[in-house]
Amino acid sequence: MAISKIINMKDCGGHYHGKHLKRSLEYILKKEKTQDGKLAGALNCQLDFAFEQMEETKRIFGKTDKRQGYHLILSFKENEVDPDTAFLITQRFVQEYLGSKYEVVYAVHDNTEHIHSHIVFNSVSFATGRKYRYEKGDWARDIQPITNRLCQEYGLSIIDIEDAKEEWNREDKNVWNEKSEKQPVWSEMIKRDIDACIIQAASFDSFLDLMKDKGYETKQGKYLAIRPPGMTRYRRCRTLGNDYSEEQIRERVIKEDLSFYQKHRNQARPRIVKYHVKRYKRTKITGLQRRYFAKLYKSGQLKKKPFSQAWKYKDDINRMHKLQQQYLFLSGHDVRSKDELAKSLDVLSGKKKEASSEKSRAYRANQRCADIFAVYNEMEEIKYAEVEFQKGDFFFKEDHERWLLLNDALKEQGYTFEEAADLRKYYREHMIYTTAKERAVRQELNTGRSIWNEIVPNDSGKNRFKEARNNIKEEKDNVKDYPKDKKIKKYRSKQPKR
């Protein structure tokens, strides 16, 4: 019997997006787990350079961020399969499920009682450039049926998919409910209270009593779990960090007390650092801005909330963010009256139209180069094959001939392979820039409109806004007409008298 499980590897951010992907590859290829590398293989990439090729695929298609890869695990029943058979099953699974689209590294680990195999594959397809997307139901529809069929061919037992799906759904629901409450504010509050009780407790039982005195409910099973007041589900202490498992708490209760912390605190005493800061005069605020400050104060947003009661003020915090955006809008646009607000909204409406037009032009320009990019994408798919052919591997002769035909087609349109790459990169960056610009203007315009709707009653808001816009247009027309008449008079004055 073999059961499969799939997890994703997220983006680490910063300058090293694929950190988790690289570590996963290093882990599954450890020689002490794979009979010195005998039980390891790769598909659509070279085993020693798999990570670099996966990263290159992401760079080519401009998808270097977000999810980096996926990790499939096939777990076999104890003493039912030998390592070589498990390797063959894993190899066939990879070829059938991922072989035509993704770069894959797989390995069998036989260093534990349960033989199991690891499959790590790139999140971006080298063939299409699309990211792998795991949908709900894929496990029961595609992944486990392939595993069951291969196990049957090798005389191994299989699992009932419906029974396993029901059990996993129950587990997933519990995990989701638990994770939905694992906000940073909860974690910090719980750790703070646990640390305080550890210092005061003389034994583990007294530690539990102290936690109950603080309002926590405790539950001891396989793992120690607690539930603070206001939280609907229990939280396993070990999820807070290595220092908060039941074993570590028991050790800390014996070892740590007030003298322990006093000793460590004396080792690194804080020192006062003087720093001179240049003071600036506070900017004066207008009447309309004062009105919004008053709203912030009266709604209680400027009052400091207790740390452990933050969960009660979720709606207030959202309201505070909205009011803050509105105030920044008034301050940034120097709005002092309704007419000035209407002017700002009129200007932003024009900017939004310009940004939308610029975005449309960028997309149309990119579409005009679709033929060039189609040839370039096809060349990207056989780029590695061309490199290997140039090194002397004549297995890729057919790909080399195809490369030459595509290269000639690209030259007919006036581009080399490198120039086409630069062109596609330019248009992608330009489309990203124009999209972000339009989004920023739209958000600013929505903030201004929300202020207008609060100031002006709903029944007359639209009419007043139209009147304000008409007044603005009349002012603009008057400003435009004056220099025009002045130029005409100046021109006539230069004409010779008849």
C-alpha positions as CSV (number, residue, x, y, z in Angstrom):
1,M,0.0,0.0,0.0
2,A,1.3,3.5,-0.9
3,I,-0.4,6.8,0.0
4,S,0.5,10.1,-1.6
5,K,0.6,13.6,-0.1
6,I,1.4,16.9,-1.8
7,I,2.7,20.1,-0.3
8,N,3.9,23.4,-1.8
9,M,7.1,25.4,-1.3
10,K,6.5,29.1,-0.9
11,D,8.5,32.1,-1.8
12,C,11.1,33.3,0.8
13,G,11.0,36.8,-0.7
14,G,13.9,39.2,-1.0
15,H,16.8,38.2,-3.3
16,Y,16.5,34.4,-2.7
17,H,13.0,33.3,-3.8
18,G,13.9,29.6,-4.2
19,K,15.5,29.0,-0.8
20,H,12.9,26.4,0.3
21,L,13.1,24.7,-3.1
22,K,16.9,24.3,-2.9
23,R,16.8,23.0,0.6
24,S,14.1,20.4,-0.4
25,L,16.3,19.2,-3.2
26,E,19.4,19.0,-1.0
27,Y,17.4,17.0,1.6
28,I,15.9,14.4,-0.6
29,L,19.3,13.8,-2.3
30,K,21.3,13.1,0.8
31,K,23.5,10.1,0.2
32,E,23.0,8.5,3.6
33,K,19.3,8.2,2.8
34,T,19.5,7.1,-0.8
35,Q,22.2,4.3,-0.8
36,D,24.9,6.8,-1.8
37,G,22.8,8.3,-4.6
38,K,21.7,5.0,-6.1
39,L,18.0,5.6,-5.3
40,A,17.8,9.1,-6.9
41,G,16.9,10.2,-10.4
42,A,15.7,13.2,-12.4
43,L,13.4,13.9,-15.4
44,N,13.6,16.8,-17.8
45,C,16.7,18.1,-16.0
46,Q,20.2,17.1,-14.9
47,L,20.3,15.7,-11.4
48,D,23.4,17.8,-10.4
49,F,22.1,21.0,-11.8
50,A,18.3,20.6,-11.2
51,F,17.9,23.7,-9.0
52,E,19.7,26.0,-11.5
53,Q,17.6,24.7,-14.4
54,M,14.4,25.2,-12.5
55,E,15.4,28.7,-11.6
56,E,16.3,29.4,-15.2
57,T,12.9,28.2,-16.4
58,K,11.2,30.6,-13.9
59,R,13.4,33.5,-15.1
60,I,12.6,32.7,-18.8
61,F,8.9,33.0,-18.2
62,G,9.1,35.9,-15.8
63,K,7.7,33.9,-12.8
64,T,10.5,33.9,-10.2
65,D,8.3,34.8,-7.3
66,K,5.4,33.3,-5.3
67,R,5.2,29.4,-5.2
68,Q,8.6,27.9,-6.1
69,G,7.8,24.2,-6.3
70,Y,5.9,21.2,-5.1
71,H,6.8,18.2,-2.9
72,L,5.1,14.9,-3.4
73,I,5.6,12.0,-0.9
74,L,4.7,8.4,-1.5
75,S,4.6,6.4,1.7
76,F,4.7,2.6,1.5
77,K,3.4,0.1,4.1
78,E,6.0,-1.2,6.5
79,N,7.9,-4.3,5.3
80,E,5.7,-4.5,2.1
81,V,8.2,-3.2,-0.5
82,D,11.9,-3.2,-1.1
83,P,13.8,0.0,-2.1
84,D,14.4,-1.0,-5.7
85,T,10.6,-1.7,-6.3
86,A,9.7,1.6,-4.6
87,F,12.2,3.4,-6.9
88,L,10.6,1.8,-10.0
89,I,7.1,2.8,-8.8
90,T,8.2,6.3,-8.1
91,Q,9.9,6.6,-11.5
92,R,6.8,5.4,-13.4
93,F,4.6,7.8,-11.4
94,V,6.8,10.7,-12.3
95,Q,6.8,9.9,-16.0
96,E,3.0,9.5,-16.1
97,Y,1.9,12.4,-13.9
98,L,4.6,15.1,-14.6
99,G,6.8,13.8,-17.4
100,S,5.7,16.0,-20.3
101,K,5.6,19.4,-18.6
102,Y,7.8,19.8,-15.4
103,E,11.4,19.4,-14.3
104,V,11.4,16.7,-11.6
105,V,13.9,15.2,-9.1
106,Y,12.9,12.1,-7.2
107,A,14.5,9.8,-4.6
108,V,13.7,6.9,-2.3
109,H,14.6,7.0,1.3
110,D,15.2,3.6,3.0
111,N,16.8,4.8,6.2
112,T,13.6,4.4,8.2
113,E,11.2,1.5,9.0
114,H,8.7,2.9,6.4
115,I,10.3,3.1,3.0
116,H,9.1,6.3,1.3
117,S,9.9,8.4,-1.8
118,H,10.2,12.1,-2.3
119,I,9.3,13.9,-5.6
120,V,10.2,17.6,-5.9
121,F,9.2,19.4,-9.1
122,N,9.3,22.9,-10.5
123,S,6.2,25.1,-10.1
124,V,6.6,26.5,-13.7
125,S,6.3,24.2,-16.7
126,F,9.3,24.3,-19.1
127,A,6.9,23.4,-21.9
128,T,4.1,26.0,-21.5
129,G,5.4,28.5,-18.9
130,R,2.3,28.0,-16.8
131,K,2.4,27.3,-13.1
132,Y,1.2,24.0,-11.7
133,R,-2.1,24.5,-9.9
134,Y,-3.3,22.0,-7.4
135,E,-7.1,22.1,-7.3
136,K,-9.4,20.5,-4.7
137,G,-10.1,17.0,-5.7
138,D,-6.9,16.4,-7.7
139,W,-5.6,14.0,-5.2
140,A,-8.6,11.7,-5.4
141,R,-9.1,12.1,-9.1
142,D,-5.5,11.9,-10.4
143,I,-2.7,11.4,-7.9
144,Q,-3.8,8.5,-5.7
145,P,-5.5,6.5,-8.6
146,I,-2.1,6.4,-10.4
147,T,-0.4,5.3,-7.2
148,N,-3.0,2.6,-6.6
149,R,-2.7,1.2,-10.1
150,L,1.1,1.0,-10.0
151,C,0.9,-0.7,-6.6
152,Q,-1.5,-3.3,-8.0
153,E,0.9,-4.0,-10.9
154,Y,3.7,-4.8,-8.4
155,G,1.4,-6.9,-6.1
156,L,1.1,-4.3,-3.3
157,S,-2.0,-3.4,-1.4
158,I,-3.9,-0.2,-2.1
159,I,-6.0,2.2,0.0
160,D,-9.7,3.1,-0.4
161,I,-9.8,6.7,-1.7
162,E,-13.2,7.6,-0.4
163,D,-12.3,6.5,3.2
164,A,-9.0,8.4,3.1
165,K,-10.6,11.5,1.6
166,E,-13.2,11.7,4.4
167,E,-10.5,11.3,7.1
168,W,-8.3,13.9,5.5
169,N,-11.2,16.3,5.1
170,R,-11.8,16.1,8.8
171,E,-8.1,16.7,9.6
172,D,-7.9,19.6,7.1
173,K,-11.0,21.2,8.6
174,N,-9.4,21.1,12.1
175,V,-6.1,22.4,10.8
176,W,-7.8,25.2,9.0
177,N,-9.9,26.2,12.0
178,E,-6.7,26.1,14.2
179,K,-4.7,28.2,11.7
180,S,-7.4,30.8,11.3
181,E,-6.9,31.8,14.9
182,K,-3.1,31.7,14.8
183,Q,-2.6,35.4,14.4
184,P,0.6,37.0,15.5
185,V,-1.2,38.8,18.4
186,W,-2.3,35.5,19.8
187,S,1.2,33.9,19.6
188,E,3.0,36.7,21.3
189,M,0.4,37.0,24.0
190,I,0.4,33.2,24.7
191,K,4.2,33.0,24.8
192,R,4.4,36.0,27.1
193,D,2.0,34.3,29.6
194,I,3.8,30.9,29.4
195,D,7.2,32.6,30.1
196,A,5.7,34.4,33.1
197,C,4.2,31.2,34.5
198,I,7.4,29.2,34.0
199,I,9.4,31.7,36.1
200,Q,6.9,31.5,39.0
201,A,6.2,27.7,38.9
202,A,8.0,25.3,41.1
203,S,6.7,22.2,39.2
204,F,4.9,21.4,36.0
205,D,1.6,20.9,37.8
206,S,1.9,24.3,39.4
207,F,2.7,25.7,36.0
208,L,-0.7,24.4,34.8
209,D,-2.4,25.9,37.8
210,L,-0.9,29.3,37.1
211,M,-2.0,29.1,33.5
212,K,-5.6,28.3,34.7
213,D,-5.5,31.3,37.0
214,K,-4.8,33.5,34.0
215,G,-7.9,32.2,32.3
216,Y,-6.3,29.5,30.1
217,E,-7.9,26.1,29.6
218,T,-5.4,23.2,29.3
219,K,-5.6,19.8,27.6
220,Q,-3.0,17.1,27.9
221,G,-3.0,14.3,25.3
222,K,-0.3,13.5,22.8
223,Y,0.6,17.1,22.8
224,L,0.0,19.8,25.4
225,A,-2.6,22.3,24.2
226,I,-4.1,25.5,25.7
227,R,-7.0,27.8,24.9
228,P,-6.8,31.4,26.0
229,P,-9.9,33.4,26.8
230,G,-11.5,34.7,23.6
231,M,-10.1,31.9,21.4
232,T,-12.6,29.2,20.2
233,R,-10.1,26.3,19.7
234,Y,-7.1,24.9,21.5
235,R,-3.6,25.8,20.4
236,R,-0.8,23.2,20.6
237,C,2.1,24.7,22.6
238,R,4.7,23.1,20.3
239,T,3.5,25.2,17.4
240,L,4.7,28.4,19.2
241,G,8.4,27.3,18.9
242,N,10.9,24.8,20.1
243,D,11.0,26.3,23.6
244,Y,7.3,25.7,24.1
245,S,6.8,22.0,23.7
246,E,5.8,20.0,26.8
247,E,9.3,18.5,27.2
248,Q,11.0,21.9,27.0
249,I,8.4,23.5,29.4
250,R,9.1,20.8,31.9
251,E,12.9,21.4,31.7
252,R,12.4,25.2,31.8
253,V,10.3,25.0,34.9
254,I,13.1,23.3,36.8
255,K,15.9,25.4,35.3
256,E,14.4,28.9,35.0
257,D,13.4,31.3,37.8
258,L,13.8,34.9,38.7
259,S,17.5,34.5,39.6
260,F,18.1,32.8,36.3
261,Y,16.8,35.8,34.4
262,Q,18.6,38.2,36.7
263,K,21.9,36.4,35.9
264,H,21.3,36.6,32.1
265,R,20.2,40.2,32.3
266,N,23.3,41.2,34.1
267,Q,25.5,39.7,31.4
268,A,24.2,42.2,28.8
269,R,23.2,45.5,30.5
270,P,21.6,48.1,28.3
271,R,23.4,51.4,27.8
272,I,21.9,54.8,27.1
273,V,22.8,56.2,23.7
274,K,22.4,59.9,23.1
275,Y,21.3,61.1,19.8
276,H,20.4,64.6,18.8
277,V,17.3,64.9,16.6
278,K,16.5,68.0,14.6
279,R,13.0,69.3,15.5
280,Y,10.6,70.6,12.9
281,K,7.6,72.8,13.4
282,R,4.3,71.0,13.3
283,T,2.3,71.6,10.2
284,K,-1.0,73.5,10.7
285,I,-4.1,71.6,9.7
286,T,-7.2,72.9,8.0
287,G,-10.8,72.9,9.3
288,L,-11.7,70.0,7.1
289,Q,-8.7,68.0,8.3
290,R,-9.6,68.8,11.9
291,R,-13.0,67.3,11.3
292,Y,-11.4,64.0,10.4
293,F,-9.1,64.1,13.4
294,A,-12.2,64.6,15.5
295,K,-13.8,61.6,13.9
296,L,-10.7,59.5,14.7
297,Y,-10.9,60.6,18.3
298,K,-14.6,60.2,18.8
299,S,-14.6,56.7,17.3
300,G,-11.9,55.8,19.8
301,Q,-9.3,55.0,17.2
302,L,-6.7,57.2,18.8
303,K,-7.0,55.5,22.2
304,K,-4.5,52.8,23.0
305,K,-6.0,49.3,23.1
306,P,-5.0,46.6,25.6
307,F,-2.5,44.2,24.0
308,S,-4.5,41.0,24.9
309,Q,-7.9,42.5,23.9
310,A,-7.0,43.3,20.3
311,W,-9.3,40.6,18.9
312,K,-12.3,42.7,20.0
313,Y,-11.4,45.7,17.8
314,K,-11.1,44.2,14.4
315,D,-13.9,46.3,12.9
316,D,-12.6,49.5,14.6
317,I,-9.1,48.8,13.2
318,N,-10.5,48.5,9.7
319,R,-12.4,51.8,10.2
320,M,-9.3,53.4,11.5
321,H,-7.4,52.4,8.3
322,K,-10.2,53.9,6.2
323,L,-10.2,57.2,8.1
324,Q,-6.4,57.3,7.9
325,Q,-6.5,56.9,4.1
326,Q,-9.1,59.7,3.9
327,Y,-7.0,62.0,6.0
328,L,-3.9,61.3,3.9
329,F,-5.9,62.1,0.8
330,L,-7.1,65.5,2.2
331,S,-3.6,66.3,3.4
332,G,-1.8,65.2,0.2
333,H,-4.2,67.1,-2.1
334,D,-4.4,70.1,0.2
335,V,-8.2,69.9,0.3
336,R,-9.8,72.7,2.3
337,S,-13.3,72.9,1.0
338,K,-15.9,70.9,-1.0
339,D,-15.0,72.7,-4.2
340,E,-11.4,71.9,-3.8
341,L,-12.4,68.2,-3.2
342,A,-14.4,68.3,-6.4
343,K,-11.5,69.7,-8.3
344,S,-9.2,66.9,-7.0
345,L,-11.7,64.3,-8.0
346,D,-12.0,65.8,-11.4
347,V,-8.2,65.8,-11.8
348,L,-8.0,62.2,-10.6
349,S,-10.8,61.1,-13.1
350,G,-8.7,62.5,-15.9
351,K,-5.5,60.8,-14.6
352,K,-7.4,57.5,-14.4
353,K,-8.5,57.8,-18.1
354,E,-4.9,58.6,-19.1
355,A,-3.6,55.6,-17.1
356,S,-6.2,53.3,-18.6
357,S,-5.3,54.5,-22.1
358,E,-1.6,54.0,-21.4
359,K,-2.3,50.5,-20.2
360,S,-4.4,49.7,-23.3
361,R,-1.6,51.0,-25.6
362,A,0.9,48.9,-23.8
363,Y,-1.2,45.7,-24.2
364,R,-1.9,46.5,-27.9
365,A,1.8,47.1,-28.6
366,N,2.6,43.7,-26.9
367,Q,0.0,42.0,-29.0
368,R,1.5,43.4,-32.2
369,C,4.7,41.5,-31.4
370,A,2.8,38.2,-30.8
371,D,4.4,36.5,-33.8
372,I,7.9,37.3,-32.7
373,F,7.2,36.1,-29.2
374,A,5.6,32.9,-30.5
375,V,8.8,32.0,-32.3
376,Y,10.9,33.1,-29.3
377,N,8.9,30.9,-26.9
378,E,9.4,27.9,-29.1
379,M,13.1,28.5,-29.2
380,E,13.2,28.8,-25.4
381,E,11.7,25.3,-25.2
382,I,14.6,23.8,-27.1
383,K,17.3,26.1,-25.8
384,Y,18.9,23.5,-23.5
385,A,18.8,20.9,-26.3
386,E,20.7,23.4,-28.6
387,V,23.3,24.0,-25.9
388,E,23.9,20.2,-25.5
389,F,24.1,19.8,-29.3
390,Q,26.8,22.5,-29.4
391,K,28.7,20.5,-26.8
392,G,28.7,17.5,-29.1
393,D,25.6,15.5,-28.0
394,F,24.1,14.5,-31.4
395,F,21.1,13.0,-29.7
396,F,19.6,16.5,-30.0
397,K,20.2,16.8,-33.8
398,E,16.5,17.1,-34.6
399,D,16.1,19.9,-32.0
400,H,19.1,21.6,-33.5
401,E,17.6,21.6,-37.0
402,R,14.4,23.0,-35.6
403,W,16.4,25.7,-33.8
404,L,18.0,26.8,-37.1
405,L,14.6,27.1,-38.8
406,L,13.2,29.2,-36.0
407,N,16.3,31.4,-35.9
408,D,15.9,32.1,-39.6
409,A,12.2,32.9,-39.1
410,L,13.1,35.3,-36.3
411,K,15.8,37.0,-38.5
412,E,13.2,37.5,-41.3
413,Q,11.3,39.7,-38.8
414,G,14.4,41.7,-38.0
415,Y,15.3,40.2,-34.6
416,T,17.9,38.0,-33.1
417,F,17.1,35.6,-30.2
418,E,18.7,38.0,-27.6
419,E,16.9,41.0,-29.1
420,A,13.6,39.2,-28.9
421,A,14.2,38.3,-25.3
422,D,15.0,42.0,-24.5
423,L,11.8,43.1,-26.3
424,R,9.6,40.7,-24.4
425,K,11.1,41.7,-21.1
426,Y,10.5,45.4,-21.9
427,Y,6.9,44.9,-22.8
428,R,6.2,42.7,-19.7
429,E,7.8,45.3,-17.4
430,H,5.9,48.1,-19.2
431,M,2.6,46.3,-18.8
432,I,3.3,45.7,-15.1
433,Y,4.1,49.4,-14.6
434,T,1.0,50.7,-16.4
435,T,-1.2,48.2,-14.5
436,A,0.2,49.3,-11.2
437,K,-0.1,53.0,-12.1
438,E,-3.8,52.6,-13.1
439,R,-4.5,50.7,-9.8
440,A,-2.9,53.4,-7.7
441,V,-4.9,56.2,-9.3
442,R,-8.1,54.1,-9.0
443,Q,-7.6,53.6,-5.3
444,E,-6.9,57.3,-4.8
445,L,-10.0,58.2,-6.7
446,N,-12.1,55.7,-4.6
447,T,-10.8,57.2,-1.4
448,G,-11.8,60.7,-2.6
449,R,-15.2,59.6,-3.6
450,S,-15.8,57.9,-0.2
451,I,-15.0,61.3,1.4
452,W,-17.5,63.1,-0.9
453,N,-20.2,60.6,-0.2
454,E,-19.8,61.1,3.6
455,I,-19.8,64.9,3.3
456,V,-22.7,65.3,0.9
457,P,-26.1,63.5,1.5
458,N,-26.8,60.5,-0.8
459,D,-29.9,62.0,-2.4
460,S,-28.2,65.2,-3.5
461,G,-24.5,64.1,-3.6
462,K,-24.5,63.4,-7.3
463,N,-26.2,66.6,-8.3
464,R,-23.9,68.7,-6.1
465,F,-20.9,66.9,-7.5
466,K,-22.1,67.7,-11.1
467,E,-22.6,71.3,-10.2
468,A,-19.1,71.5,-8.7
469,R,-17.7,70.0,-11.9
470,N,-19.6,72.4,-14.1
471,N,-18.2,75.3,-12.1
472,I,-14.7,73.9,-12.5
473,K,-15.2,73.6,-16.3
474,E,-16.5,77.2,-16.5
475,E,-13.4,78.4,-14.6
476,K,-11.2,76.5,-17.0
477,D,-13.0,78.0,-20.1
478,N,-12.6,81.5,-18.7
479,V,-8.9,80.9,-18.1
480,K,-8.5,79.5,-21.6
481,D,-10.4,82.3,-23.3
482,Y,-8.5,85.2,-21.7
483,P,-5.0,84.5,-23.2
484,K,-6.7,83.7,-26.5
485,D,-8.4,87.2,-26.8
486,K,-5.1,88.8,-25.6
487,K,-3.2,87.2,-28.4
488,I,-5.8,88.3,-31.0
489,K,-5.5,91.9,-29.8
490,K,-1.8,91.7,-29.9
491,Y,-1.9,90.3,-33.4
492,R,-4.3,93.1,-34.6
493,S,-2.1,95.8,-33.1
494,K,0.7,94.7,-35.4
495,Q,-1.4,95.0,-38.6
496,P,-0.7,98.1,-40.7
497,K,-3.4,100.7,-40.8
498,R,-5.3,101.0,-44.0
